[in-house]
Amino acid sequence: MTIELNLPIFQKIGAVADALGLECYVVGGYVRDLLLKRPSKDIDVVVVGNGIQMAEEFAKSLGRGARIAVFKSYGTAQVKHKGIEIEFVGARKESYQRESRNPIVECGTLEDDQLRRDFTINAMAVCLNEKRLGELIDPFGGVRHLDLKMIKTPCNPDITFSDDPLRMMRAIRFATQFGFFLEESTFEAITKNKERIKIITKERIILEINKIMESPQPSTGFLLMEKSGLLPFVFPELDKLKGVEKRNGRGHKDNFLHSLKVLDNVALKSDDLWLRWAALLHDIGKPATKEWDEQVGWTFKNHNYVGYKMIPAIFRNLKLPLGEPLKFVQKIVLLHMRPIVLIEDEISDSAVRRLLFDAGDDIDKLMLLCEADITSGNQEKVNLYLNNFKIVRQKLVEVEEKDRIRNFQPPIKGEEIMQLFDLPPGKVVGDLKTQIKDAILDGIIPNEYDAALQLLFKIAEEKGLKAKTDL
């Protein structure tokens, strides 16, 4: 089988290889994505011989503008030219020691190099030498497995996953990204070797989880993790959401499956990674708050607040960023019940103002999550809630246009209060600011400086505070 290589740079690589008397091949993900007609930025070239020498000669042939980085300890080199990055490595074979996923590397043949790769769909190679340009070398049936939408290892999967347990996460990630299935013995080997994932750093695992999160239907990956037994090792808090408890014939929904459904619903509408994380974690506080009430059944009081408090530890454990992404996910999880409360009660301007104030610029993302959170099997109920959310959205627009509450700051700052009443920083100043803010949010005064100043003097007088000067 011959593959058409559209990038002219492949012919240049082949010409350099021919001049050096070396065989070279483009391998792995680039070949897979080419056959799947997917865009690919990763170009990996295997040289049967010295990969670094090949890279250095290729960089010279490109002239000025080409940059090369050599990694001698890994036997690899990277060439960058006009926005294209190409990784060169010599063909090699690998062996492993049980306590480490870092292989012992030796020079090898192309066949050795293909055999060491994780999956058959990543083990295909296309020759770049002029006489064989485009020739596909596919010893493990990668093309057929692409057609079957199957993830399978080139050799014994038990050895593959025991040697490098990260490949278990990669198998699940590829199945999720591409909508493929795991071949039976490959899946069984993940189940058998699941505890080996403990030798993999959390930094490497979270890279795979985030790629699952960014997939069209992220739930696939988490369901495979759960079914294979990996989930308790890589994400124990999510694993604790599983299951339904019944009492007196009354059960609650499976919060694990519900969270995955909400995640998929959000993924249909948004590529925002951190909104997807908020969707996955929005009910993470439910196991800790579950109680039985004889009157109403199962309750999860304040689960949004408990979840909010849990998220920093989850982010630290998973090695997720602790800056703005953490704050955003916390905020959405904390607020996710508020629009539902607005639906159930008569929508007051005051409640809408407070929601706008607390959500700020994230109000639209919060509403998207809340709409995704309606997962009842009763379509009439779903339609009713979604229609009510439309009313809430309209009310949000109306109140924002009228009162300019989103991201507002009280028109009188703490420094001015201290100056007016000769006060030091402290609780008294904070209380005065809060009362002005609450008066604006409750609609008692408009969001304007003069109205706020008049109220400030009135409150101060009631507290026995005297201004330094009259206005």
Order of alpha helices (4+ residues) and beta strands (2+ residues): alpha-beta-alpha-beta-alpha-beta-beta-beta-beta-beta-alpha-beta-beta-alpha-beta-alpha-alpha-beta-alpha-alpha-alpha-alpha-alpha-beta-beta-alpha-alpha-alpha-beta-beta-alpha-alpha-alpha-alpha-alpha-alpha-alpha-alpha-alpha
